[in-house]
Every structure is written in structure tokens, then in C-alpha cells.
Amino acid sequence: MRIHCLQQSIPSSCMLNSSAIIRRQQFLIRALGGCCSHQTHHHFRMQSMYGGSGLGVDAVQQRKGLDADACGILRLITPPVDPTRYKGQAGKIAVIGGCREYTDCFRDEDKKSISERVLAEVEKWMERFDCLVVGPGLGRDPFLLDCVSNIIKQARHSSIPIVIDADGLFLVTNNLDLVSGYPLAILTPNINEYKRLVQSVLNCEVNDQDAPGQLLSLAKRIGGVTILRKGKSDLVSDGNKVMSVSMYGSPRRCGGQGDILSGSVAVFVSWARQYISSAKEELGMNPTVLGCIAGSALVRKAASLAFENKRRSTLTGDIIECLGRSLEEICPVSCIHRSLLDQ
């Protein structure tokens, strides 16, 4: 019921355009650079490009046709602030990270027993997780990566979404069986990580002239995983379609921004799954794609606000401080709460 009320507060042309609240929300999205399409229905039929060829020769026009209604999607899947809900109902996210310094002190004879204890402990918690983030600060220690491989297998067995970033991408690029054919796996590579994936899977170099087509082929070849290719415009594909998020972010790319994105994607993927599972009809939307689009939109908005304040001195911590304000500006609590009261 709560999700249903939220759906009714989402700006879309199929809803009551006479509502003052809806008009204010539509104006807010347009003012923030979002897209409130007059051709959408209540589950946001989104522009997409199917197939790996025939995408056109002009890359700019190509990506224009793939632009997602990023703000609208974020608003669609973000749950309302509800005082009747309790801690944990909005989702539980686990992060598998760290650094190799914490494993160097182990003797070889200890590692097997330590690995068994770690896996047993994680297994007790696995069913409580709504999404898993693997990679930030992980390091490349072979013992650690072996432990993480087993955790990924556990999560896959339990049908838990897995967002894989940073050193987690190093792991799966060298062992694609960990994620191949798993539709709840989300890879978030930067330019270099993407290059290694393309070389490993497609056995070729990155083709920026047909970036959407190559991304589509890559996601399809890995068995339908969702890939968020970070760049000037973020491209997202699950092997069926390609969408882009081109909201303006920040011209300064400070280290650690990818960690914010992977965490944000995990949150929105869990929210998208909750929204879709609570819907009264089949919506035909992939929650991993929606989560990637919403996470990208939020981080880009936060990076833009941070850069307005700090300019060249913008750091990752400044972006984190702007996440709450960014979500509020795109998806105001006051508007949603007011809409709920009107039901």
C-alpha cells in the first residue's frame, strides 16, 4: 500500500495533470535537468535501443536517443519517509572490502581455517542482505580474493544482487564464471576496467564509435549481467537494451567517486526490487537497470552541487555531504508526504 501511494505521487503524463502537486513535481524535474516525458505511462516506458547494430553513425545523436528519464526513475523507486516503518525495512546493504594489509599477517597454515570461519559467518547473515557490494578497497591478495569468490558464490546461490566494483572487477574479469549468466550481477567499470573486460570477453579493443552496441554485446556475452560503464555519459545495459544517463555532474573526477556510485547503486537496486515486487501488475522493468540509472543520477547531482561549492578543491567527502540534499531536491520528502496524506 505504501509503495502504491508512492507510485501515485510520481510525475507522469498518465496521472492527474490537474493536481497541483503533480505539476510542481513535473516542474521540479524539468528544472533539475530531468526528463518528464509526455509519452510515458505509469511504469515509465523508457526509450531503449535493441540489437547490437544499426545504432547510427553519429555518437552524440546515438546517445541522445538512449537517454533515460533518470530523475523520474529515481522518484519512482525511492520509498516514502514513513514513520510507521522500522529500521531495516528499507533494505540492508553489505560491503565486502578492506585492504591486503589485513591478510599479510596470516600464515599459510592458518588461512584455510580462517577462510572457513569467514564463510560460515557470512552465510549466517547472507539471507538478511538485500544487496552486496564487492570491491572497494579490497586489494588483490590471492587469499582474500579466494574468500571473496566463495562469498560471491554464496550470494548467487541465495539470489542476492551483487554490485561489483574496483578490485572486485579484477577478480571477475579473471574468473567470469563467478558472474556469467547471473542477472542480479551489476558491474560498474571505469575506463580502464572496462577496457580489460572488453579485451577479455570480446577479444578486441574498446570501440567508442559504437559504444552502446559494444556494451550491449559485452553484457549479452557475459550472460545478461548489468553493466554500468562510467564516463562522460554513463551507459547501462543488461544485454537486452542500452540506456544512458547524461545529467551534468562535475568536471573534476576525484578519487573515490566510484565507491560512492557502487554504494548508491546497491541502495537503489534494493529499492527497485522492493517496488517491483510490491506492484500489482507485471511492469516489465529490470531492477538492476533501474538501480544503476537512479544511482548514477544521484551521484552526478551530488557531484555537481559539491563542485559548485568547492570547485577545484572538491573531494569525495564533499560529494558524500551533498547526497542527502541531492536526493531531497530530486525527490522532496515534503511533496511525497503531502501526497500520501491526500490519499
C-alpha positions as CSV (number, residue, x, y, z in Angstrom):
1,M,0.0,0.0,0.0
2,R,2.8,2.4,0.8
3,I,4.5,1.7,-2.5
4,H,1.2,2.1,-4.3
5,C,0.8,5.6,-2.7
6,L,4.3,6.5,-3.8
7,Q,3.6,5.4,-7.4
8,Q,0.6,7.7,-7.4
9,S,2.9,10.6,-6.4
10,I,5.3,10.1,-9.3
11,P,5.1,12.7,-12.0
12,S,3.9,11.0,-15.3
13,S,1.5,12.1,-18.0
14,C,-0.9,9.3,-17.3
15,M,-1.7,10.7,-13.8
16,L,-3.9,13.6,-12.9
17,N,-2.3,16.6,-14.6
18,S,-4.8,18.8,-12.8
19,S,-3.1,18.0,-9.5
20,A,-1.1,20.9,-8.2
21,I,1.3,18.5,-6.5
22,I,1.9,16.7,-9.7
23,R,2.5,19.9,-11.6
24,R,5.0,21.1,-9.0
25,Q,6.9,17.8,-9.2
26,Q,7.0,17.9,-13.0
27,F,8.3,21.4,-12.9
28,L,11.0,20.4,-10.3
29,I,12.2,17.6,-12.5
30,R,12.5,19.8,-15.6
31,A,14.2,22.5,-13.5
32,L,16.8,19.9,-12.4
33,G,17.6,18.8,-15.9
34,G,15.5,15.7,-15.8
35,C,13.1,14.4,-18.4
36,C,9.4,14.2,-17.8
37,S,8.3,12.5,-21.0
38,H,4.8,13.2,-22.3
39,Q,4.8,9.7,-23.8
40,T,5.4,7.7,-20.7
41,H,2.8,5.6,-18.8
42,H,2.7,4.7,-15.1
43,H,5.7,2.4,-15.2
44,F,7.8,4.7,-17.3
45,R,8.1,3.2,-20.7
46,M,11.7,4.2,-21.4
47,Q,13.5,4.8,-24.6
48,S,15.9,2.0,-25.4
49,M,17.9,0.6,-28.3
50,Y,17.7,-3.1,-29.1
51,G,20.2,-5.1,-31.0
52,G,23.9,-4.7,-31.5
53,S,23.9,-2.9,-34.9
54,G,22.1,-0.2,-36.7
55,L,22.8,2.4,-34.0
56,G,23.7,5.1,-36.4
57,V,26.9,6.9,-37.1
58,D,26.6,10.0,-35.0
59,A,27.6,9.1,-31.4
60,V,26.0,12.2,-30.0
61,Q,22.6,11.6,-31.6
62,Q,23.1,7.9,-30.7
63,R,23.3,8.6,-27.0
64,K,20.6,11.2,-27.1
65,G,18.1,8.5,-28.2
66,L,19.2,6.4,-25.3
67,D,18.8,9.0,-22.5
68,A,16.8,7.6,-19.6
69,D,14.3,9.6,-17.5
70,A,16.8,9.4,-14.7
71,C,15.1,11.7,-12.2
72,G,11.7,10.1,-12.9
73,I,13.1,6.7,-12.3
74,L,14.8,7.8,-9.1
75,R,11.5,9.2,-7.9
76,L,9.6,6.1,-8.9
77,I,11.6,3.6,-6.8
78,T,12.5,5.8,-3.8
79,P,10.3,4.7,-0.9
80,P,8.5,7.4,1.1
81,V,9.6,8.5,4.5
82,D,7.1,6.6,6.6
83,P,7.1,6.9,10.4
84,T,5.4,3.5,10.7
85,R,8.4,1.7,9.2
86,Y,11.2,0.4,11.4
87,K,15.0,0.1,10.9
88,G,16.0,-2.2,8.2
89,Q,12.7,-2.2,6.2
90,A,14.2,0.0,3.5
91,G,16.9,-2.6,2.9
92,K,20.2,-3.9,4.3
93,I,23.4,-3.5,2.2
94,A,26.6,-5.4,2.9
95,V,30.0,-4.2,1.6
96,I,32.9,-6.6,1.1
97,G,36.0,-4.5,1.1
98,G,39.2,-3.9,3.0
99,C,42.8,-4.0,2.0
100,R,45.6,-6.5,1.7
101,E,47.5,-5.3,4.8
102,Y,44.9,-7.2,6.9
103,T,45.7,-10.5,5.3
104,D,49.5,-10.4,5.1
105,C,49.9,-11.3,8.7
106,F,48.2,-14.7,8.3
107,R,50.4,-17.8,8.0
108,D,49.6,-20.2,5.2
109,E,48.5,-22.9,7.6
110,D,46.0,-20.6,9.2
111,K,44.4,-19.4,6.0
112,K,42.2,-22.4,5.4
113,S,40.6,-22.3,8.9
114,I,40.2,-18.6,8.7
115,S,38.5,-18.9,5.3
116,E,36.1,-21.5,6.6
117,R,35.2,-19.3,9.6
118,V,34.7,-16.2,7.4
119,L,32.4,-18.1,5.1
120,A,30.4,-19.6,7.9
121,E,29.9,-16.2,9.5
122,V,28.9,-14.6,6.2
123,E,26.5,-17.4,5.5
124,K,24.6,-16.7,8.7
125,W,24.0,-13.1,7.5
126,M,23.5,-13.7,3.8
127,E,19.7,-14.2,3.8
128,R,19.3,-10.8,5.6
129,F,21.1,-8.9,2.8
130,D,19.2,-7.0,0.1
131,C,22.3,-6.3,-1.9
132,L,26.0,-6.9,-1.7
133,V,28.8,-4.6,-2.8
134,V,32.1,-6.2,-3.6
135,G,35.4,-4.5,-4.4
136,P,36.0,-1.1,-2.8
137,G,39.4,-1.1,-1.1
138,L,39.6,-4.9,-1.5
139,G,43.1,-5.3,-2.7
140,R,44.4,-8.2,-4.8
141,D,45.8,-10.6,-2.2
142,P,45.2,-14.1,-3.6
143,F,43.9,-15.5,-0.2
144,L,41.5,-12.6,0.2
145,L,40.2,-12.9,-3.4
146,D,39.6,-16.6,-2.9
147,C,37.5,-15.9,0.2
148,V,35.6,-13.2,-1.8
149,S,35.0,-15.7,-4.7
150,N,33.3,-18.0,-2.3
151,I,31.2,-15.2,-0.8
152,I,30.0,-14.3,-4.4
153,K,29.0,-17.9,-4.9
154,Q,27.0,-17.9,-1.7
155,A,25.3,-14.6,-2.7
156,R,24.5,-16.0,-6.1
157,H,23.1,-19.2,-4.6
158,S,20.9,-17.0,-2.3
159,S,19.8,-14.8,-5.3
160,I,21.2,-11.7,-3.7
161,P,22.1,-8.8,-6.1
162,I,25.8,-8.1,-6.3
163,V,27.4,-4.8,-7.3
164,I,31.0,-5.4,-8.3
165,D,33.5,-2.5,-8.5
166,A,37.2,-1.8,-8.3
167,D,39.3,-4.9,-7.3
168,G,36.1,-6.9,-7.5
169,L,36.2,-6.3,-11.2
170,F,39.8,-7.5,-11.3
171,L,38.6,-10.7,-9.7
172,V,35.6,-11.4,-12.0
173,T,37.5,-10.3,-15.2
174,N,39.9,-13.2,-14.5
175,N,37.1,-15.5,-13.4
176,L,34.0,-14.7,-15.4
177,D,32.2,-17.9,-14.2
178,L,31.6,-16.1,-10.9
179,V,29.0,-13.8,-12.6
180,S,28.3,-15.2,-16.0
181,G,24.6,-15.9,-16.5
182,Y,23.6,-14.2,-13.2
183,P,21.1,-11.5,-14.0
184,L,21.5,-9.9,-10.5
185,A,25.1,-9.2,-11.0
186,I,26.0,-5.5,-11.7
187,L,29.4,-4.5,-12.9
188,T,30.5,-0.8,-12.6
189,P,33.8,-0.4,-14.5
190,N,35.7,2.8,-15.1
191,I,37.5,3.3,-18.4
192,N,40.5,1.1,-17.6
193,E,38.4,-1.7,-16.0
194,Y,36.0,-1.6,-19.0
195,K,39.0,-1.9,-21.4
196,R,40.2,-5.1,-19.6
197,L,36.6,-6.5,-19.7
198,V,36.3,-5.9,-23.4
199,Q,39.7,-7.4,-24.2
200,S,39.0,-10.4,-22.0
201,V,35.4,-11.1,-23.1
202,L,35.1,-9.8,-26.7
203,N,38.8,-10.1,-27.6
204,C,39.0,-6.7,-29.1
205,E,39.6,-3.0,-28.2
206,V,37.1,-0.5,-26.9
207,N,35.0,1.0,-29.7
208,D,33.8,4.4,-28.8
209,Q,32.2,4.9,-32.2
210,D,29.6,2.3,-31.3
211,A,29.8,2.4,-27.6
212,P,26.2,1.3,-27.0
213,G,26.4,-1.6,-29.4
214,Q,29.7,-2.9,-27.9
215,L,28.3,-2.5,-24.4
216,L,25.2,-4.5,-25.4
217,S,27.3,-7.2,-26.9
218,L,29.5,-7.4,-23.8
219,A,26.6,-7.7,-21.3
220,K,25.0,-10.3,-23.6
221,R,28.2,-12.3,-23.8
222,I,28.6,-12.4,-20.0
223,G,25.1,-13.9,-19.9
224,G,22.8,-10.9,-19.1
225,V,24.7,-9.2,-16.3
226,T,24.0,-5.5,-16.0
227,I,27.0,-3.3,-16.8
228,L,27.2,0.4,-15.9
229,R,30.0,1.9,-18.0
230,K,31.2,5.0,-16.3
231,G,32.1,8.0,-18.4
232,K,31.1,11.5,-19.6
233,S,27.7,9.8,-20.0
234,D,27.1,6.7,-18.0
235,L,25.9,3.8,-20.2
236,V,23.8,1.0,-18.8
237,S,23.0,-2.4,-20.4
238,D,21.6,-5.7,-19.3
239,G,22.2,-7.4,-22.7
240,N,18.6,-6.5,-23.9
241,K,18.8,-2.7,-24.1
242,V,21.1,0.2,-23.6
243,M,20.3,3.4,-21.7
244,S,22.4,6.4,-20.8
245,V,22.5,8.9,-18.0
246,S,23.9,12.2,-19.2
247,M,22.9,14.6,-16.4
248,Y,25.6,17.1,-15.7
249,G,27.9,16.1,-12.9
250,S,31.3,17.6,-12.1
251,P,34.3,18.3,-14.4
252,R,36.6,17.3,-11.5
253,R,36.8,13.5,-11.2
254,C,38.2,13.0,-7.7
255,G,39.3,9.6,-6.4
256,G,36.7,7.6,-4.5
257,Q,33.7,8.8,-6.6
258,G,33.3,5.2,-7.9
259,D,32.9,3.9,-4.4
260,I,30.0,6.3,-3.8
261,L,28.4,5.2,-7.0
262,S,28.6,1.5,-6.2
263,G,27.1,2.0,-2.8
264,S,24.3,4.2,-4.3
265,V,23.6,1.7,-7.0
266,A,23.2,-1.0,-4.3
267,V,20.7,1.0,-2.4
268,F,18.6,1.8,-5.5
269,V,18.7,-1.8,-6.8
270,S,17.3,-3.0,-3.5
271,W,14.6,-0.3,-3.6
272,A,13.8,-1.1,-7.2
273,R,13.3,-4.8,-6.3
274,Q,11.0,-3.8,-3.4
275,Y,9.0,-1.5,-5.7
276,I,8.6,-4.1,-8.5
277,S,7.8,-7.0,-6.1
278,S,5.1,-4.8,-4.5
279,A,3.5,-3.8,-7.8
280,K,0.1,-5.2,-8.5
281,E,0.9,-6.0,-12.1
282,E,3.9,-7.1,-14.2
283,L,5.8,-3.9,-15.0
284,G,8.5,-5.4,-17.3
285,M,11.3,-3.5,-15.8
286,N,14.7,-4.8,-14.8
287,P,15.5,-3.6,-11.2
288,T,19.3,-3.8,-11.8
289,V,19.0,-1.3,-14.7
290,L,16.7,1.0,-12.8
291,G,19.1,0.9,-9.8
292,C,22.1,1.8,-12.0
293,I,20.2,4.7,-13.6
294,A,19.0,6.1,-10.2
295,G,22.4,5.7,-8.6
296,S,24.1,7.4,-11.5
297,A,21.6,10.3,-11.3
298,L,22.1,10.8,-7.6
299,V,25.9,10.8,-7.7
300,R,26.0,13.1,-10.7
301,K,23.7,15.6,-8.9
302,A,25.7,15.4,-5.7
303,A,29.0,15.9,-7.6
304,S,27.5,18.9,-9.4
305,L,26.5,20.5,-6.1
306,A,29.8,19.7,-4.5
307,F,31.7,21.3,-7.4
308,E,29.6,24.4,-7.1
309,N,30.8,24.8,-3.5
310,K,34.4,23.6,-3.7
311,R,35.4,23.9,-7.3
312,R,39.0,22.6,-7.9
313,S,39.3,21.5,-4.3
314,T,36.3,19.2,-4.4
315,L,37.0,15.9,-2.6
316,T,35.0,12.7,-2.3
317,G,33.8,13.7,1.2
318,D,32.3,16.8,-0.3
319,I,30.2,14.7,-2.7
320,I,29.1,12.5,0.2
321,E,27.9,15.5,2.1
322,C,25.7,16.5,-0.9
323,L,24.0,13.2,-1.3
324,G,21.1,14.0,1.1
325,R,20.5,17.4,-0.4
326,S,20.6,15.9,-3.9
327,L,18.0,13.2,-3.1
328,E,15.8,15.9,-1.5
329,E,16.0,18.2,-4.5
330,I,15.1,15.4,-6.9
331,C,12.7,13.6,-4.7
332,P,11.4,16.0,-2.0
333,V,10.1,14.4,1.2
334,S,7.6,17.2,1.7
335,C,5.9,16.5,-1.7
336,I,5.7,12.8,-1.2
337,H,4.5,13.1,2.4
338,R,1.8,15.6,1.3
339,S,0.7,13.3,-1.5
340,L,0.4,10.4,1.0
341,L,-1.8,12.5,3.3
342,D,-4.0,13.3,0.3
343,Q,-4.8,9.6,-0.4
